[in-house]
Amino acid sequence: MTLKSTPNTLIDADGSPSLGRFPQTVGRINGRETRLRTPMGGAASAFAQHFHYKQFQYFGVISDDLLIGCALANTAWIGLAFLYVYDTRNGKLHEYTWRSPLARAMTLSESPIEGESRFVQSGISISMGYAKQGDSLTKSLSIQCDALTLSASMTEDRDYQPMSLCTRTGINGWTYANKVAGVSVQGELQWSGQQYSLAQLNACGHHDFSAGYMRRETFWNWACLSGTVDGHKLGFNLSCGVNETSETENCLWLDGKLIKLNTVRFDYNQDDLQQAWHISSDDNTVNITFIPEGNHQEKLNLGLFASNFNQLFGRFNGSITLESGAALTLKDQYGFVEEQFAKW
């Protein structure tokens, strides 16, 4: 796996993105400084420069008892925040969605290592924070709303290897993705009259910081797991449909070490997403099945802007074979899969 040196900013002085796979998280994703072109090679309009830029930040918490997913998305047309909490023991699900025209209620950090992203409307305040502390990086999530309060954080120590990747997207775009999984989560959740310690639940987390000039119409599948397997901290990130121009973002983390995986295929019933999903790689190193237990869906069609988003949560079973030949066996490990279509 060839790594380029990590730039301080993604877009250089000429307005071009640094492309490739980096050993560390890029300090500042200054995407709006891109010298954006039309498909015919001319300078893009100020309208395109603004409205074609997309940003996403997601914080997921996985444990045997509770699953939590929270996302902030700025599509320029609309700012969207969602949150759900699922109790695996009794099937109780609380889910919420908030929208802001032209993303007026939202401010997203340009940096995955310092700064704060916020979504604030009447009755809801969400904050995702990024803070460098010596050689460690802490990512935090704070939520205040009528139904619950949450304070959570995950820390990548100096030896943790993030997935940090920027690829071309179409003829004139690019996508940067910074992802982590298999990291312990600390914090407290107050929900439905109860208080939960995420550390006592042995919770693990996944985080996604993505931005770029993406395709006008796009579709992807994604899968993520974060937990403990055979005494090891394990996480994986599997997808198809976004970062696949010369690179893929498929990888797993074993005790913080990043291991690149091959391209994968998602086989599932689009007419019934609650049926079993099968995810496999071309080289047969990944062979896993996902059994959904629930689904958080966002569906919106406004003509110029449309989204059909499904994030399902449930259990993974199967195996992933390492280069050494050793196999990691998954037995009812909780995680997420997605089906997403967007027109923006």
C-alpha positions, 0 to 999 in steps of 0.5 A: 500500500503506497502512502503519500505524505500527508498535506497540511491542507487538502487543496494546494495554492493552485486550487488542486486537491492532493490525491492519494492515500495518506498515513495521517488525517489531513489537517484542513479540508479547504474544499471551497478553495478548489479551482473547479472546472466544468466538464468541458474544461472551463471555469465553473460558476460561483453557483456550482462552486458553492452548491456542488460542494458536499460535507458529511460527518457521522459518529456511530456508537456500537455495543451489545445493548445500545446502538447510536447513530448521529450524522450532520450533512451539508448538501448546500441545498439543505442541512440535515441532522439525524439521530437514532438510539436503538435498544437491542434488548427490547427493540425500542427505537427512537429516531429523529430528523431535523432539516435546515433550508440552505443549511442555515442552522448548521456550521461544519468544521473544515478540520477533522483534527481541530474545531467544532461542527454544530447544528442548532435549532429550536429544541435541539443542539448537536455538536461534534468536536475535534481536538488534538491532545499531544499525539492523540486525537479526540472526537466528541459528540454532544447532544441536547434535546427533549428526549435525551442527552448524550456526551460521548468521545473516542480517542485515537492514540499516537499509534492508531492508523486512520483511513485517510484518502482522496480520490477523483470523482468524475471528470472534475470532482474529488472526494476526501474520506477520513474514517476510523473504527474499532475505537473505544467510546466513553461517555454518558447517555440519559434516555427514557429515564435511565442513565447509561455509561458507554464505557461500562457497556464496552461501547466502540465507535465509528467516525466518518469525516467526508467532503468533496465535489461529488457526482450530481447523482450518486449511489453507494452501499456501505458497511461498518463494524466496531467492537471486540472480537477474540480479545482484539479491538476490530473495526471495518469499513466496506463500501462501493460506489464513491471512492473507487477511482484508482483506490477503494476505502475498504479496510479493517482495523485490528487493535488500531492497525489499518489493513487494506481490503479488496473491492467488495460486492453487496448482494441484497434484496432491494425490494426488502432491505430487511432480508439478509445481506451478503458482502464478499470480496473479489479475492474471497477474503471477506465473506460475511452476512448481515441480518438487519434488526431495524432501519433508519430511513431518510426519503426526500424528493424536491426535484433538483434535490433528492435522497433515498437513504437507508441505514440498517443496524443489525448483526454480522456473521462470517469471516475475514481472512488476513494476509497471514491466513488467519481468519477473524470470525464474526458471531452476531457482531452488531454494526451498520449497512447502508443503501443510499441514492442522492441527487444533489 
